[in-house]
Amino acid sequence: MITLDEYIQKVERHRGEELSAEDWELISTAFEIGQRYHAGQKRANGDDYFEGHCVPVSLNVASLNMDGSMIAAALVHDTLEDTELTPQELQKALGKDIAEMVDGVSKLSKVKFQGNERHIESLRKFFVAIAKDARVVTLKLCDRWHNLETLLYLPEAKRQRIARESILIHAQLASRLGIGKLSTILKDLAFPFAYPEEYEKTREVLEGAMNLASKVIEKMYRDMLPLATENLGYSPVVDKRIKGVYSSYKKLVRKDWDISQLSDLVALRVIVKSPEECYRMLGIIHGKWQPVPGRLKDYIAIPKPNGYRSLHTTVMSGSGLSVEIQVRTREMHDFDEYGIASHHSYKARQAGEVRESFAWISQLGSLKDQKLTPDEYINILRSDFFEDRIFALTPLGDVIDLPVGATALDFAYAVHSDIGDSAQGARINGKFCALSTPVPSEAVVEVVVSSRNKPSEKWLEWAHTAGARTKIKKRLSTAR
Ligand code: MN
């Protein structure tokens, strides 16, 4: 069994920055609670639940440089769902902030997405709306990260569903939150299970190209360091970045599988001390390597909608291969890697420097150009989510996305035509209701069916959605 001391050493190895005494106290308490309440529980592969799942999830959180309260929350993220611990006890031991995060994660665990790609965007919004806090989404994504790492132990039928859902929902959310690193991790872990044939093909195509690209980048890296050091007066951090397998696949599909079109298989990142130095460094780079025309992008002057800032250029390496170079400050880098849930931006958000941190929300609701306070953002975010759509749940936790005004009958048809055709009534939040009853958002709806039931003309008045009415009409005409 892992001891607290061993765990502390692991956290220190995973996290780039040091934690405060206050953080360590929260983490130690959470460790003790998690270990005590999960005692005796096992995972599908036979591992101890706490050590084999909660600990790795919290180390994922630590490796994204999230703060101590999030690491602590990760250690106890499954206690409300899977143990005897009550929300009150959790709050007493670790405070309101952590208790609320864990409560949010537990709520998200109840939601299961079905492969309805048509409404995938509203499902993503639903996910965020339930979480109401970017940190909760981040915790859930780190939980998913570890589940993907241990996917092999699940039954085959489940694997593909979870893997595809991870690419469609979780990786997209990570990218919306600006946690680029996490988005790449989730997609690359899920890819082989989600689309096995495409994965194999991509791997074959990439193999040769990656070998060459790695050699080229290695040489440029060795030339870059002394050049930068000489010109800047200090050694900047130079990072090698390799494009993820899944995003290479997406690009290969767009480029008809022509590998020579992938100029960003490998990239170099130079991290300097100020925005001014970014431009200076760009000049130094262009003095040494010939830039490819039209490839310079100034995301410092014009940041991406999600808040991303950096200078991008592509240069000729001298070996026939062009290489992308990104120049940025530490702050810009952390924002790209760890996003708004990271330590820096969360502190900044609490301090009121919030507009930039919330840029990702504006992407969700296309509020890009409006000048709004954070509260206004959140209000608009919430009302926009629920303005014209309602999200209801089946008893199994599947999300059914319907327009406002939709009735229990619409819900039944949205679940399945057969369920619609044989619907007799519905239990909305446990209460029996007629088929004509409008469904409130976030309600749990159980359709009551009877094999003797069939649609009548009256149903056309009860149905609100075009989809349900079409199905009813079809059924009425064949019944005659
Ligand atoms: Mn979990």
Residues whose N, C-alpha, C, O or C-beta is under 5 A from the ligand:
A	BS01	MN	D78 D143
